[in-house]
Structure formats: C-alpha cells, structure tokens
Amino acid sequence: MNHTDSPWLHYDVIVKQKVTNGSRAKKRSVSPRIAVTVRLPEDLITRIDEDLDHRDVPLSRNNWLLEAAIQKLRSGTSGGSHGTK
C-alpha cells in the first residue's frame, strides 16, 4: 500500500516558541524549532478544518494542533499508563 491508498494524511508540523517584544507579553527563551511529521486520519483533519472555519479569530491548523497538545499535557491525561505527567 502506498501513501495515496492510505486514509492517513501526512503533515509537517513546526513547533516554535515565539518571543514578542510587546509590553504585555512574557519574554521566554526561544526554543529550537523541530520539524515533526504527523500522520492523522483524513476525517480528523476534516473535523479540525471545520472547527477552524467557524472561528471568529483565524487560527492556523499548526497552531490548533499545538494548542491541543499543550492542553493535553496540562490536563495530565496521557490516555495510557505509560510515562509521567
């Protein structure tokens, strides 16, 4: 089976911590950007895109995925018994 036969889509996600110079922004050290390939089912991408289409403030798919990962980490639920919080 090649990638065109698969129901999974491949996306490259760049994870980046941004430093802003605004007076209200917290200044943090800049972490290195790491390219991550994420394979997600097509129906999940469709659901994410539908959510993005209905937002009042535009958000990229990359930022949506980043926010979802951060929320998951903060909630302390890993979905399994492996690893730590």
Buried (B, 14 or more C-beta within 10 A) or exposed (E): EEEEEEEEBEEEBEBEEEEEEEEEEEEEEEEEEEEEEBEBEEEEBEEBEEEBEEEEEEEEBBEBBBEEEEEEEEEEEEEEEEEEE
